[in-house]
Structure formats: structure tokens, C-alpha cells
Amino acid sequence: ADHIRKSGKDGMQNFTQSLKSLIDKELIDRQAALEIAPNREELMMALKGIV
């Protein structure tokens, strides 16, 4: 997972990054994404720009 997280420039994304992207594009709402996120805390950090 760490390799995928660091390979964003190559177009690779983990599920959390994909959820954040869908939220950013307003294709899914934040609550729905948080309900299905494998790691809620990681998604919340990503939404705050921490990850």
C-alpha cells in the first residue's frame, strides 16, 4: 500500500485516494465515502490535506 501511495504521479491510487477524488469531483458525498472507506481516519486526513 505504501508503494501505491507514493506512486500517485504514475497514476496509481489506493481506494482512499479514489474516494477523495470522487468527493473532490462531487460524484459522491463525504458521508457516503466515510461509510465505505476501509480506513475512515485515513480518508478524513486526506480530506484535510494531511495525507
Buried (B, 14 or more C-beta within 10 A) or exposed (E): EEEEBEEEEEEEBBBBBEBBEBBEEEEBEEEEBBEEBEEEEBBBBBBEEEB
